Amino acid sequence: MKNISHRAADLVAERLHEAGCRFAFGMPGGEVLTIVDALEKAGIKFVLCKHENNAGFMAEGSYHRTGAPGILVATVGPGLVNGTNVIANAHQDRVPLIVLTGCVDATEALTYTHQVLDHEAVFKPITKATFRLTAKGADIIADKAVGIATEGRCGPVLIDVPISVADEVPGSLPVRRRPAASPVQPASGTSLDQARQWLGAAKRPLMIIGLDAVQEKSGPQIRNFVENHNVPFITTYKAKGIVPEEHPLCLGGAGLSPLNDKTLLPLVQSADLILCVGYDPIEMRTGWREMWDPVQTKVIDISAVSNTHYMHQASLNFIGDTGSSLDTLTDGVAPVETWCDGEIMQAKLQLDRDFPRGDDWGPGAVIDECRKHLPDSTIATVDSGAHRILLSQMWTCHEPRTLLQSSALCTMGCAVPLAMGAELADPERTVVSFSGDAGMLMVAGELSTAAELGLKTTFVVFVDASLALIELKQRQRKLKNAGVDFGAHDFEAIGKAFGGNGYTVKSRAELATALENVQNSDRFSVIAALIDRHAYDGRI
């Protein structure tokens, strides 16, 4: 029984604690002091960050390790607007993020305009829902926010807390609703019968797996399905590891690499049955748009919500839990011999040739050396840029949610805070962050937060003093070099200045030594890997 003398802010904080939240991240102002106090009293540690955008990514990192919604706390006006990018990212990347912000009381806002703007109007297009807290409705609003953020496709929810309301005592409390249950199987009847007939007759079936399947923890059912029916599979980058990537049927991740597409797209187009399982094409480049003829190709789409993206069309659409749907689909369907011409092995060999691991030095060698020296259970995060495309193809994941990135919005500067949030929530894991030098410069101030939290995160920086991916596109279009190069910086010194270790490496041997050192350190470490300009040419 709740103590009904609690403040409205306490009721919100206690509901979030019940949802499993143990960390909140942000930058406080006077308008959110009661919120911070309530979170701490409820057992949710408030982590002071250096920028609200980074705070939101730390919150996302904690979500990926605990499954509980992330919490971003931002003060009125500029504080909240600083978090616009990470909130939009959460909306596109299906992250349950509870955004708590202070706001000026309605009556006060009639005559006092300093730092006042309509938070709900600004954030309505990039959230699943927005609420303005009331004292009597505090418990209901908190419960709605958790439900909306976590049910169906996850996403961010904003709760705007008027300054005076946070301290009000609401009195009696309502009875909460029960959590919604996911559909357990696809529609029955003729559509299901048709899907089973197609599966039973397929000689070249192929599966594309996306983020919904990770959210629904469908890995065991997917593995059982692909093994029973010998179905090779491709994942989006954020679904990597849902079945361990060393599995012989795994064709790896896809989404951003034209080099990868040269092998995978013809294979997809040659399939006689395509199963899209929790596949959200928001993660994919335009080359994956309408890549099959929905009239000629049999396509079964199983997703959490109705397909309205129009990136592709399916022959049959099922809305429901992906794992349960696959179990239902395969019921009574006998496996047949598939892919008899060796195309899958040929494709895997071609991908190995396209993304070789034997370079003497360069970004591929950095990725290979890190994967060899770090534990299989390592959580990796990666920033946007050319290095992200290469790493997403080369980094082997043995379980889901162990390669974290901004996949839909492709936000720069995300890797460092994602890694910090993940390690804070799961301190027994090895955590490594991969950034380009430009991305690290965006967020370098958070290294001081890593020191304050006592984190042991390893931050690898690819140093080439250029926006490599943009510079590559500029050259491909035969445009003049402009706006893509910047000065070289001593990232080893930056790491040491903020209280961590620092290393500069120019070879595999130097990197191997640094990786050995950082795994035995009790502080965070920055490893600056110096690579040549144009090192990504022909590699992505």
N, C-alpha and C positions, 0 to 999 in steps of 0.2 A: 504493500500500500504506500503510495507516494505521500510525502509530507506536503500537505496542501498549503503550508505557509511558505513554500519555496517561491523564489522569484520566477518570473516568466523565463528568464535566461537559464535558470537552473533546470527547468523542465526540458528545454531544448537540449542542454548539455547531457542530461541523464538519458534522454532518448537516444542520443548519438552513442553514448557509452554502451547502452543495451545493444546497439547495432554492431558492436565490436570495435568502435573507434577508440584508439588510445593515443593518437597524436593529432595535433592541429598545427598549422603552419601559417605564418603571416607576419605582418608589420602592424602593431597596434597604434591607435590614436585615442584621444580622449573619449571618442564616441563608442568604442568597443571595449572599454575597460571592464565593464560588468560581464560581457560575454567571455572575456579571457578568464576572469575570476571564476565564473560558473564552470567553464571547461576544466580548469584545474581542480576545483572542488569535486567534480564528478569523476576524476581519475584520468582525465585526458591531458597529456602534457602539451603545453603550448611551446612551440619552437620559434624563436625569433629569427627571421630571415632578413636578407639585405634588400630584397625586392619581391613584390607580390607575385610576379610572374614565376619566379623561381620557387616561391613558396607553394604555388599550385602544382608545379611539377614534383616537388618533394612529396606533396600529399598524394599525387598519383603513384609515385614510387612505393609509398607505404601501402596503398590499396592493392597493388599487384602482389605483395607478399602476404597480406593478411586477409584479403577479400572484403574487408570493411570499407565503407565509403571514406574517401579522403576528405579532409576539412581544410578549407582556405578561409582565413580571417583577414578582412581588409577594412580599413576605416573609410569614412565618408569621402565621396568625391574622387580626388586623384588617387587615393589608395586603391579603391576598387577598380577604377579605370586602368590602373597599371596591370591588373590581372585579366584584362579583356582577352588577350591572346590565349592564355592557358585555359580559360573558361570555354572559349570557342574550340580549342583543341580537345577538351574533355567531351564536348558535344559531338565532335566528328569522330573521335577515337573511342567513344562509348565508355567513358570513365565516370563512375558514380562519384561526383564531387559536390559536397555541401559547401556552399559559399555563404558565410556569415558576415554581414556588414552592418555597420551602424548607419543610421540616418537621422536627420534632424526631424523633430516632431512636426506634424502637419501644420499645427497652428503657428509654430515658430517659423516655419518655412514661408508663411504668408508675407512676412516682413523682413526676414533675415535670409539673404541669398548667398552669403559667403560659402564657397565650396559646395553649394547645394545643386544637385541635378537629380533627375528622375531615374534612379537606379533600375527600377523595374522596366521602364520603357527602353532603356539602353540595352538591357541584357535579355529581354524577352526573346529576341530572334535566335540567341545562341545558348539557350537553356531549355530543359524539358519543362520547367515551371518556375515561376517567381511568386514569392509571398511577402506580404508585409505583416510582421508579427503583431498580434494583439495579445493582451494579457490573458483574457479568458479563452482564447483559441490557441494558446502557445503549444499545449500538448498535441492537439489535433494537427497543427501546422508542422510540428516536428515529425510527427508520425507520417503525414502525407509526404513530406520531403524525403524521408528515408525510403518509403515505398516507391515513389516516382523515380528516384535516382537509381534504384537497384532492380526494379522489375522490368521485364521486357528487355529492350536494348537500353543499357545503362546510359547515364548522362548527368550533367550538372543541374543542380537546383539552387536557386538563390533565396535566402531568407533575409530580408531587410528588417533590421531591428531598430525601431525608434528609440532614442536615448532614454526617455522616461519609461517606456514600456518594459525595457529590460529589467528594471528594478521593481515593477509592479508584482503584487501577489495575487494570483488569479482566483483563488478559492477552490471550489469543487472541480473535479476532473471528469472528463467524459470516458466512456468505454471505447477502447481502440478497436479498429477493424482487424480481422485476421489477414495475414499475408496472402497475396494472390498465388495460386498454383499454376505452374506452366502446363500447357497442353502435353499429354503424355504420348500421343501418337498422331500420325497424319490422318487426314480424312479417310473414312472407310468407303467401300463401294467401288464404283467402276474406275475411278482414278487410281486407287490403290491396286486394284487388280491389273490395270494397264501397266503400272510401274513394275509390278512383280514379273509380268510377262517380259517386259523389256530387259530386266535384270537377268532373268533366266536364259534369254537368248543372246545376250551381249557377248561378243568375242573380243572387243577392244574397249572395255569400260575404263573410265578415268574419273578420279575425284578431285575436286578443288575445294579446299577447306579454309574457312575464314574465322574471324574473331568470335562470332556468335557461338561456335562450337567450343572455343576455349572458355568463354563465359559460362557455358552450360556444363562444363567438365565432362565432355563427351569423348575424351580420348580413348578410354577402354572399349567403348562400343565401336568407335571408328576403327581401332586396330583389329578388333574381332571381325568386322565387316570386310575390310580390305584383305585380310589374310584368308578368310573363307572363300572369297570370290576372286582373289588375285587381282585386285584393283590398284594400280599405281596411283599415287596422289601427289598433288602440288599444294603447298600452303601459301597464304599471304605471309608477309613478314611477321605480323603480330600473332600468327597461328603457328609459327615455327616451334617444333618440339612437342606438339600435341600428341604425336607419335614420335618416338625418338628418331632423329634424322639419320642415324646409321642404318635404319631399317631398309632392307633391299627394295622395297616398293616405293620408297621416298624419293621424289625428284627435287626436293628442296623447296626453298621459298622463291616467290616471284613477286613482281610488282613494279620495279623501277628500272630494271636493266635491259636495254635493247639487246645486249649480247646474249643474255639468258633467253630472251624472247625468241631468238633465232632458232633455238633448239626446242623450246617448250610449245610455242604456238602451233607449229606444224603438227606436233604430236597431239595436242588438244583437238585440232581440226580434223585429224584422222580417226578420232574415237567414234565408236558407234553408239556409245551411251556416256553422257557426262552427268555426274552427280555433283551439284553445288551444295555443299554441306556447311551451313552457317556462313556462307561466303558473302561478304559485304564488299562489293567492288570499289568502294570509296578509297580503298588502299592501293588501287591499281592505276598504272599509267594509261594513257589513251589508247595504246596499242592493244589493250585487252577489251576495248569497246566493240560490241557486236562482232566478236571473232568467230561466231558460228552462225549458220543459217538455222533459225528456230523451226523452220518448216521441214528441212531435210534432216536435221540432227535431233536425236532424242535427248532431251535435257530435263533432268529432275532437279528442282530447286527446293531445298528444305531450309527454312529460315525462321527467325523469331518473329518477324513482322512481314507484312505483305511487300512484295517486290514492286517498288515504284521508282527505282533509280533509272531505269531504261538504259543502263550500261549493257545489259544483255536481256534476252527473253528466254523463257523456259517453256518446254512442252507441257509440263505438269508442275504446279506450284503447291507445296505443302507448307502450312504454317504450324510450327510446333517445336518441341524440344528435339534437337538434332539426334542425340543418342537414342532416345526412345523411338524416334521415327525410323532410324536405320534398323533397329531390332525388329520393328513391325514390318518394314519393307522386306527384310530377308527371310521372314518366317515362311517356311515351306518352299523356299526357292533353292533348288539344288545347284551347287557350283558347276560351272562348265570350264573347259580349257580355254584360257584367254592369252592374248599377246604371244602367239606362237612363233613369231618371226624374229624375236630378239630385239625388238625396237627399244624396249625399256632399258635394257643393259647398254645398248648403243647410245641412247640419250644420256645415261649417267656417265658413260665414258667421255662423251663430247663435252658435258658440263665440267668434268674434271680437267679436260684440256683447255677449256675456255677460262677457267679460274684456277690456274696452276698455283701450287704451294711451294715451288722450289726456287723462287727468286733469291738471288744473293741479298738484295736489299730493296726496299720500297714499301709501299703500303701493304701489298700482299704478304710480304715477309713479316711485317709487324703483326698483322692479324694472325698469321700461321704460328709465329713464335709465342704469342700470347695464348692461343688456344692450346698449344702443346704444353706450356708450363703452368697453366692455371687449372684448377680442379674441374672435372666434368660438371659439377654442381654450381659453377660460377654464375652469378647474375651479371650480365653485361648490359650496358646502356650505350646508345649511339646517337650522336647528333646528326643533323641533316647536312648533306653535302656528298661529294664524290666518295668519300671514305665510307659513308653509310651504305651506299649501293654495293660497294665491294664487300664490306663486312657482312651485310645481310645475306650475301651469296656464299661466303666462305665460312662464317661462324657456325659451328655445329651445335645445335641445341638438343639436349637429352631429355628435357621436360619443358612444358609450356611456361610462359611468362619468365623466361630466363634471358631473353633479348628484348629490352624495352626501348621504345623509340616513339617519336611523333610520326605516325604512319599516314594518317589522313591529311592533316594540316601541314606536315613536314616543317615543324618549327625549329629554327636554329636555337642553340643555347639550352636545349632540354636535357642533354645527357648528364651533365654534372648534377643538377638537382634531382633528377630521377634516381641516380645512383645513391645519392645521400639519403633520400627517403626510403629506398629499398633496404639499405644497410641498417638504418635506424630501426626499421620494423623487423628485420631478420638479421641480427648482428652475428650469427654464427656462420653466415655465408660469406664467401669471398665475392667482392663486388668490384667490377672494373668499368670505368667510363671511357668511351672513345669520343674525342672531340677533334674537329678541325681547329686550327689556331684562331680563326675568326670567331667560331662559336665559343671557345674558351674565353676569349677577351670579353664577350658579351656578359659573362656570368662569373668572372674571376673573383669578384668580391665574396662569393659564397664559400670560397676556400677558407675564409675566416670562420664561417659557420661550421664547416667540417672540423676545424681545430677546436672550436668551442664545445662541440658535441663529442669530441674524442673519437671520431670516426677513423677507420683504417682504409678507407676507399683508395683505390689506385686510379688515377686520372691520366690516361694516355692521350697525348696531343700530337696530331699529325701536323708538322710544322713545314709549310712551304711558302708562307707569306703571300698567299693568294686565295681568292675564292675559286678553288680549283674547278668545281663543276660549272660555274658560270663562265669562267675563263675558257673552259673547253668548248662550251656552247658558242661563245663569242668567236672562237677560232673556226669552228665548224661552219659558221655563217659568214666567214671571211670579213668580219668587222674589226675595226681598230681596237686595240687594247685600251680599255678605259673603265675606270671605276671598279677594278677587280683585284688590284695589287695593293699591298700595304707593307708597312715596315716589319722587319724581323724583331722578335722579342725573346728575351731570355726567360723561358717558362720554368727552367730549373730554379732560377733565382726567385721567381714569383712564388713558386711552391714553398721555398724556404722562408721567404718573407712573411707568409701567412701562417707559419708554424708547422709546416710539414717537411717531408723529404723532397729533394729535387734531383733529377737525373737528366742528362742529355745523352742520347744514344744515336749512333750513326751506323750500327752494324747489328747483325743477329747476336753475335757474342756479347756485345755491350748490353743489348736488350735482355738477353737471358740472365745476365748477372744482376741487372736492375730488378727483374721480376723475382729472382730469388731473394734479394734484399727486402723488397716491399712485403713479401709474404711473412717475413719474420719481424716486421716493424709494428710498433704500437701507435703509429701516427699515419695520417694520410700521406700519399706520395704522388708527385707529378712526374711523369716520364715524358720528356719532349723528344719525339722521334723525328729527326731531321730527314726529310725526303726531297727528291728533286722536283723542280717544276715539270709539269707535263707527265708526272709519274703515273697518272691514271689513263693516259692515252692507250686505247685498245684493250683496257681492262674492265670496263663497265658497259 
